[in-house]
Amino acid sequence: MEPRMVPKLKPKSKWKSITKIMRQCSAENTARSYRTGIIKFLDYIYGIEETRRDGNSPQGGGNRSPDMEFYDALALQYLEEDRDHADDLTDFIAEHRDAAGKSKAAWKAGVMCWFEANKIYLHPQESRRIRVNARARTQDRIPTREELRAIMEHSDFQTRALIMLLSSSGMRAGEAVHLKWSDIDLDRGMIRVRAEITKGKVPRITFVSLEAMEILRGWKDYQPTYIEEKRDYNTGCDIKGDPDLVFPCTYSNVLKKFRRALIRAGLGEQDGSTGRYTIHLHALRKFYRTRLPAGGASVDAVESMMGHMGYLADSYVRLTVDDLERAYRQAEPELWVYKTKPINEGELKHLESENRELRGELADIQQQIAMMNAMQADVAAHPEVLQTLIDKRIREMKESGEI
């Protein structure tokens, strides 16, 4: 039996509706999956067998949007009730034991996000006990420089620029598609990642390599032509066409183009358990995470520029923009895809010293070879001299008792 419709609460209600919370979520896909999880949770709690749909939605059948007026009211009703939230969530996940682990993980995250937005906090131990039994994970891998070059050779201009930006900045692909030209200082190679496009709603600073700066300048000049070409030829490209955006296309289109380039480059290997590609866009972020520390950048600096919440809360406060830039530029050569890492003065002196030692050893060897050749020439010219030496040595060995 469906619950009675509750009257709308006053605007100053202490509770936040589903719609209000989802508006604060920058990633559209995340907001959609979270909303689905909360609606399914409410359907389970109140015994609604089939999700209520909006009769005014332009889509038909099961594609119609959920009736958010109904579910917002139902959500506020739930929050007003005296309930054991941990038990409700545990029972909900258990009821959907046959659903895919990834889906259950997203539903759980959505409900907990809704709880926390309304200041309902589960104890960490309670949260851990609500197991979603996620499905097998893809054995992904980080691409090499050679593989990145191969992928870019089979990509269009926009995708090449995106690959260079992601691999050299540590940004998430979902952040990059919302990036504006005004967020990038192309002279300094610095990016101000706005709070509204980040996963944790916290702004940060990161940088791009010299290589990325070069290709981004070229892409910025070509971008208006690119947008017009897509419009003129009606290619079906899922393009936003906003010239203020660095990459005026949707996240789904970015994924399609990357996968297409991956396959054309002969790198379309898929995991046997999950069927997912072993190299994917997120691997570019891992490329950054492993290579920048190898160049000498501190973990604090790397994690801060990547936007990991723990470091943004702690290390970022201590590290200035100049500190981050200094750490980045010193380690930057590790991120280069085409350029060759320069040799510093210390390494050059060490190589010169080794070279001198090798030249000396080579001269000694050449001298010894010359002496041996001279001896061989003498023996060849006077074989009786060698026989005399051999006889003399045999007599000495007999006298000493050696033979």
C-alpha positions in Angstrom: 0.0 0.0 0.0 1.4 3.4 -1.0 1.7 6.0 1.8 -0.6 8.9 1.8 0.7 12.1 0.2 2.1 14.4 2.9 1.7 18.1 2.6 4.7 20.1 1.5 6.8 21.2 4.5 7.6 24.8 4.9 10.6 26.1 3.1 12.4 26.6 6.4 12.2 22.9 7.3 15.4 21.5 8.7 15.3 18.6 6.3 16.7 18.6 2.8 14.8 16.9 -0.1 16.3 14.6 -2.7 16.0 17.2 -5.4 17.8 19.8 -3.3 20.7 17.5 -2.5 21.1 16.2 -6.1 21.4 19.8 -7.4 24.6 20.1 -5.3 26.1 17.1 -7.1 28.4 18.3 -9.9 28.6 14.9 -11.8 25.4 14.1 -13.6 26.0 10.4 -13.6 26.7 10.3 -9.9 23.6 12.4 -9.1 21.4 10.0 -11.3 22.7 6.9 -9.6 22.4 8.4 -6.1 18.8 9.5 -6.8 18.0 6.0 -8.0 19.4 4.5 -4.8 17.3 6.8 -2.6 14.1 6.2 -4.5 14.6 2.4 -4.4 15.3 2.7 -0.7 12.0 4.6 -0.1 10.2 2.1 -2.3 11.5 -0.7 -0.1 10.7 1.1 3.2 7.2 1.9 2.2 6.4 -1.2 0.2 6.0 0.5 -3.1 6.3 -2.3 -5.7 6.9 -0.2 -8.7 8.6 3.3 -8.8 6.1 6.1 -9.3 6.7 7.9 -12.6 6.0 11.5 -13.7 2.9 11.5 -15.9 4.0 14.7 -17.5 7.4 13.3 -18.5 8.0 13.4 -22.3 9.5 9.9 -22.3 7.2 6.9 -22.4 6.8 3.8 -20.3 9.6 2.8 -18.0 11.8 5.6 -19.4 9.6 8.3 -17.7 11.3 10.3 -15.0 10.5 9.5 -11.4 7.7 11.5 -9.8 10.1 13.7 -7.8 7.3 15.7 -6.1 6.0 12.5 -4.6 9.5 11.2 -3.6 10.6 14.5 -2.2 7.6 14.5 0.1 8.1 10.8 0.9 11.8 11.5 1.8 10.8 14.3 4.2 8.2 12.0 5.8 10.9 9.4 6.4 13.2 11.9 8.0 10.4 13.1 10.3 9.9 9.5 11.6 11.7 7.9 14.5 13.6 5.1 12.7 16.8 3.0 13.0 18.5 4.3 9.9 21.4 1.7 9.9 18.9 -1.2 10.2 16.8 0.2 7.4 19.8 0.5 5.1 21.1 -2.9 6.0 17.7 -4.5 5.3 17.4 -2.6 2.0 20.7 -3.8 0.7 20.0 -7.4 1.9 16.6 -7.3 0.0 18.5 -6.6 -3.2 21.1 -9.3 -2.7 20.8 -10.4 -6.4 21.5 -6.9 -7.8 25.0 -6.2 -9.2 27.5 -5.3 -6.6 28.4 -2.0 -8.3 24.8 -0.9 -8.4 24.3 -1.8 -4.7 27.4 0.2 -3.8 26.1 3.2 -5.7 22.6 2.9 -4.0 24.2 2.6 -0.5 26.4 5.7 -1.3 23.4 7.6 -2.4 21.3 6.9 0.7 24.3 7.7 3.0 24.9 11.0 1.1 21.2 11.8 1.7 21.5 10.9 5.4 24.6 12.9 5.9 23.2 16.0 4.1 20.4 15.8 6.8 23.0 15.4 9.6 22.2 11.7 10.1 25.6 10.0 10.5 26.1 6.2 10.8 28.9 4.9 12.9 31.8 3.7 10.7 31.4 0.2 12.1 27.7 0.2 11.2 28.5 1.4 7.7 31.2 -1.3 7.2 28.7 -4.0 8.2 26.4 -3.1 5.4 28.2 -5.2 2.7 27.4 -4.8 -0.9 29.6 -7.7 -2.1 30.8 -5.8 -5.1 31.5 -7.7 -8.3 34.9 -8.7 -9.5 37.1 -5.7 -10.2 38.9 -5.0 -13.5 42.6 -5.8 -13.5 43.5 -2.4 -15.0 46.9 -1.2 -15.8 48.8 2.1 -16.3 49.7 2.9 -19.9 53.4 3.4 -20.8 54.6 6.5 -22.6 54.8 4.5 -25.8 51.2 3.4 -25.4 50.0 6.9 -24.8 51.7 8.0 -27.9 50.0 5.2 -29.9 46.6 6.1 -28.5 47.1 9.8 -29.4 48.1 8.9 -32.9 44.6 7.5 -33.4 42.8 10.4 -31.6 41.3 13.6 -32.9 42.7 17.0 -31.8 40.3 17.3 -28.8 41.0 13.9 -27.5 44.8 14.4 -27.7 44.5 17.6 -25.8 42.4 15.8 -23.2 44.8 12.9 -22.8 47.7 15.3 -22.3 45.8 17.4 -19.7 44.6 14.4 -17.7 48.0 12.6 -17.7 49.9 15.7 -16.7 47.4 17.3 -14.2 46.0 14.4 -12.2 42.5 15.7 -12.9 39.4 13.5 -13.1 37.8 13.2 -16.5 34.5 14.4 -15.0 36.2 17.5 -13.9 37.9 18.2 -17.2 34.7 18.2 -19.2 33.5 21.1 -17.0 36.8 23.0 -17.2 36.6 26.5 -18.7 39.4 28.4 -20.5 39.2 31.0 -17.7 40.3 28.3 -15.2 43.6 27.8 -17.0 46.7 30.1 -17.0 48.3 28.8 -20.2 51.4 31.0 -19.6 52.1 29.5 -16.2 50.6 26.1 -16.9 48.3 26.4 -13.8 44.7 25.2 -13.4 42.3 26.5 -10.8 39.8 23.6 -10.3 36.6 25.2 -9.2 34.8 23.7 -6.2 31.5 23.1 -8.1 33.2 20.7 -10.5 35.2 18.7 -8.0 34.1 15.5 -6.4 34.5 16.8 -2.8 33.3 20.4 -3.5 36.7 21.7 -2.5 38.7 24.0 -4.9 42.3 23.2 -5.6 45.3 24.2 -7.7 47.1 21.8 -10.1 49.5 22.2 -13.1 50.0 20.9 -16.6 53.3 20.0 -18.3 55.0 22.0 -21.0 53.8 19.5 -23.5 50.2 19.9 -22.4 50.6 23.7 -22.5 51.7 23.5 -26.2 48.9 21.3 -27.3 46.3 23.2 -25.3 47.3 26.4 -27.0 46.9 24.8 -30.4 43.6 23.3 -29.4 42.3 26.7 -28.2 43.1 28.2 -31.6 41.4 25.3 -33.5 38.4 24.8 -31.2 36.0 27.2 -32.9 36.7 25.5 -36.3 36.2 22.1 -34.6 32.8 23.1 -33.2 31.6 24.5 -36.6 32.8 21.4 -38.4 30.8 19.2 -36.1 27.7 21.3 -36.5 28.0 21.7 -40.3 28.5 18.0 -41.0 25.9 16.9 -38.5 28.2 14.1 -37.4 26.0 13.0 -34.5 28.8 13.9 -32.1 27.4 14.6 -28.6 28.8 18.1 -28.5 27.8 21.0 -26.2 29.3 23.6 -28.5 30.1 26.0 -25.6 33.4 27.8 -26.6 34.0 28.8 -23.0 34.5 25.1 -22.2 37.9 23.6 -22.8 36.3 20.4 -24.0 32.8 21.2 -25.3 31.5 17.7 -25.2 29.8 15.3 -22.8 31.6 12.8 -20.6 30.0 9.9 -22.4 31.3 11.2 -25.7 34.8 11.5 -24.2 34.7 7.8 -23.2 33.5 6.7 -26.6 36.3 8.5 -28.4 39.0 7.3 -26.0 37.9 3.7 -26.4 37.8 4.0 -30.2 41.4 5.3 -30.2 42.4 2.5 -27.8 41.1 -0.2 -30.1 42.6 1.4 -33.2 46.0 1.5 -31.4 45.7 -2.2 -30.8 45.3 -1.7 -27.0 41.7 -2.8 -26.6 42.5 -5.6 -24.3 39.6 -6.5 -22.0 39.5 -8.1 -18.5 38.3 -11.7 -18.7 36.1 -11.4 -15.6 34.5 -8.0 -16.1 34.7 -7.4 -19.8 36.1 -3.9 -19.2 39.1 -2.4 -21.0 42.3 -2.8 -19.0 43.3 0.7 -20.0 40.7 3.4 -19.4 40.5 7.1 -18.8 41.0 6.8 -15.1 44.4 5.1 -15.8 45.7 8.5 -16.9 45.2 9.8 -13.3 47.1 6.7 -12.0 49.8 7.5 -14.6 50.2 10.9 -12.9 50.0 9.4 -9.4 52.8 7.0 -9.9 55.2 9.1 -12.1 55.2 12.4 -10.3 56.5 11.0 -7.0 59.1 9.1 -9.0 60.4 12.5 -10.1 60.9 13.6 -6.5 57.5 15.4 -5.7 56.3 14.8 -2.2 53.2 12.6 -1.6 51.6 15.6 0.1 52.0 17.8 -3.0 50.8 15.1 -5.4 47.8 14.1 -3.3 46.8 17.8 -2.8 47.0 18.5 -6.6 44.9 15.4 -7.3 42.2 16.5 -4.9 42.2 13.7 -2.4 40.2 14.9 0.5 42.5 14.0 3.4 45.3 15.9 1.9 43.2 18.8 1.0 42.1 19.1 4.6 45.6 18.8 6.0 48.6 19.2 3.7 47.0 21.8 1.3 46.8 24.2 4.2 50.6 24.0 4.7 51.6 24.0 1.0 51.5 27.3 -0.8 50.8 27.6 -4.6 54.5 28.3 -5.1 55.4 25.1 -3.1 53.1 23.1 -5.3 54.4 24.6 -8.5 58.1 24.1 -7.4 57.4 20.4 -6.6 55.6 19.9 -9.9 58.1 21.5 -12.1 61.0 19.6 -10.6 59.3 16.3 -11.2 57.5 17.2 -14.4 59.9 15.4 -16.8 58.5 12.1 -15.5 55.2 13.0 -17.0 56.5 13.8 -20.4 55.1 11.6 -23.2 57.2 13.0 -26.1 60.0 15.1 -24.7 63.3 13.6 -23.4 64.2 14.0 -19.8 67.1 16.5 -19.4 70.3 15.6 -17.7 71.1 17.9 -14.7 74.6 19.2 -13.9 75.3 16.5 -11.3 74.3 13.7 -13.6 76.4 15.2 -16.4 79.5 15.4 -14.2 79.0 11.8 -13.1 78.7 10.6 -16.7 81.8 12.6 -17.7 83.8 11.0 -14.8 82.7 7.5 -15.9 83.6 8.3 -19.5 87.1 9.3 -18.5 87.6 6.1 -16.5 86.3 4.0 -19.4 88.7 5.8 -21.8 91.6 5.1 -19.5 90.7 1.4 -19.2 90.3 1.2 -23.0 93.8 2.8 -23.5 95.3 0.1 -21.1 93.6 -2.7 -23.0 94.9 -1.3 -26.3 98.4 -1.2 -25.0 98.3 -4.8 -23.7 97.0 -5.9 -27.1 99.9 -4.1 -28.9 102.4 -5.8 -26.6 100.9 -9.2 -27.3 100.9 -8.6 -31.0 104.6 -7.6 -30.8 105.4 -10.8 -28.9 103.5 -12.9 -31.4 105.5 -11.3 -34.2 108.8 -12.0 -32.5 107.9 -15.6 -32.0 106.8 -16.0 -35.6 110.1 -14.5 -36.8 112.4 -16.5 -34.4 110.7 -19.8 -33.3 114.0 -21.2 -31.9 114.0 -18.4 -29.3 110.6 -19.7 -28.0 111.9 -23.3 -27.8 115.0 -22.1 -25.9 112.7 -20.4 -23.3 110.5 -23.4 -23.0 113.5 -25.7 -22.4 114.9 -23.3 -19.8 111.6 -23.2 -17.9 111.4 -27.0 -17.8 114.9 -27.3 -16.3 114.0 -24.8 -13.6 110.9 -26.7 -12.7 112.8 -30.0 -12.4 115.5 -28.4 -10.2 112.8 -27.0 -7.9 111.0 -30.3 -7.7 107.8 -29.0 -9.3 108.0 -31.8 -11.8 
